[in-house]
Amino acid sequence: MTIHHLYQQLNNLNISPENYYIQGLYGSTDDNDKPALIIRKGKYTIEYEYYYKERGQKHSVQIFTNETEACEYFLEKFKK
C-alpha cells in the first residue's frame, strides 16, 4: 500500500481529512491533536513515522522502514 492508496482508503471509509495528517500531502494542514504519518530520512533508509500529537507532544510513536506496513498500521488505527 502506498500513501496515496492510504488516502483513498480513508476517503472510502468517509473519514474527514481534518481528522488526520499525512506528510502535508493529504489530510489536515497541521498535525495537532490527530494521528499523523510523516516520511523522513533515517540513518540508512527512508523512515515512516506514525504518531499522535497532543498539546505539542508526540505520543504512540511507531517507526517503520516499509511504506506498506506504515500505511496499514495507520489505516488500522482508524478502523478500530
Kinemage of the C-alpha trace (Angstrom):
@kinemage 1
@onewidth
@group {chain A} dominant
@subgroup {mainchain}
@vectorlist {calphas} color= white
{ca met a 1} P 0.000 0.000 0.000
{ca thr a 2} L 1.243 3.472 -0.818
{ca ile a 3} L 0.451 6.750 0.905
{ca his a 4} L -1.847 7.682 -1.973
{ca his a 5} L -3.694 4.363 -1.613
{ca leu a 6} L -3.981 5.002 2.149
{ca tyr a 7} L -5.586 8.356 1.392
{ca gln a 8} L -8.085 6.673 -0.944
{ca gln a 9} L -8.928 4.076 1.700
{ca leu a 10} L -9.540 6.784 4.309
{ca asn a 11} L -11.872 8.540 1.850
{ca asn a 12} L -13.719 5.265 1.225
{ca leu a 13} L -14.272 4.990 4.991
{ca asn a 14} L -15.719 8.550 4.947
{ca ile a 15} L -13.057 9.810 7.361
{ca ser a 16} L -12.787 13.567 7.207
{ca pro a 17} L -9.383 14.869 6.057
{ca glu a 18} L -9.414 17.167 9.089
{ca asn a 19} L -9.017 14.087 11.310
{ca tyr a 20} L -5.533 13.065 10.129
{ca tyr a 21} L -2.262 14.399 8.768
{ca ile a 22} L -0.193 12.605 6.121
{ca gln a 23} L 3.132 14.322 5.359
{ca gly a 24} L 1.377 17.573 4.474
{ca leu a 25} L 0.197 15.906 1.263
{ca tyr a 26} L -3.186 14.627 2.463
{ca gly a 27} L -5.479 15.463 5.310
{ca ser a 28} L -5.256 18.413 7.630
{ca thr a 29} L -2.774 21.249 7.211
{ca asp a 30} L -1.284 20.586 10.677
{ca asp a 31} L -0.639 17.561 12.860
{ca asn a 32} L -2.016 18.888 16.156
{ca asp a 33} L -4.477 16.650 18.032
{ca lys a 34} L -4.677 13.975 15.355
{ca pro a 35} L -2.881 10.874 14.075
{ca ala a 36} L -0.038 11.664 11.711
{ca leu a 37} L 2.227 9.844 9.303
{ca ile a 38} L 5.408 11.514 8.115
{ca ile a 39} L 8.278 10.442 5.892
{ca arg a 40} L 11.804 11.297 6.906
{ca lys a 41} L 15.354 10.375 6.054
{ca gly a 42} L 16.732 7.863 8.532
{ca lys a 43} L 20.366 6.992 9.046
{ca tyr a 44} L 20.376 4.297 6.353
{ca thr a 45} L 16.935 4.344 4.745
{ca ile a 46} L 13.680 6.255 4.499
{ca glu a 47} L 11.582 6.019 7.647
{ca tyr a 48} L 7.846 6.365 8.087
{ca glu a 49} L 6.848 7.726 11.477
{ca tyr a 50} L 3.355 7.333 12.903
{ca tyr a 51} L 2.378 9.359 15.970
{ca tyr a 52} L -0.454 11.143 17.695
{ca lys a 53} L 0.369 14.725 18.640
{ca glu a 54} L -1.403 16.248 21.608
{ca arg a 55} L -0.516 19.592 23.202
{ca gly a 56} L 2.698 19.720 21.199
{ca gln a 57} L 3.892 16.293 22.409
{ca lys a 58} L 4.153 13.191 20.229
{ca his a 59} L 2.578 10.030 21.646
{ca ser a 60} L 2.284 6.431 20.429
{ca val a 61} L 5.296 6.845 18.150
{ca gln a 62} L 5.935 3.955 15.761
{ca ile a 63} L 8.781 3.906 13.225
{ca phe a 64} L 8.585 1.826 10.037
{ca thr a 65} L 11.068 1.290 7.234
{ca asn a 66} L 8.406 -0.141 4.941
{ca glu a 67} L 5.742 2.114 3.405
{ca thr a 68} L 3.136 -0.646 3.210
{ca glu a 69} L 3.496 -1.574 6.885
{ca ala a 70} L 3.271 2.068 7.940
{ca cys a 71} L 0.157 2.696 5.852
{ca glu a 72} L -1.564 -0.479 7.050
{ca tyr a 73} L -0.816 0.433 10.673
{ca phe a 74} L -2.221 3.931 10.138
{ca leu a 75} L -5.375 2.553 8.496
{ca glu a 76} L -5.927 0.006 11.280
{ca lys a 77} L -5.929 2.821 13.844
{ca phe a 78} L -8.959 4.315 12.074
{ca lys a 79} L -10.767 1.028 11.693
{ca lys a 80} L -10.685 0.397 15.469
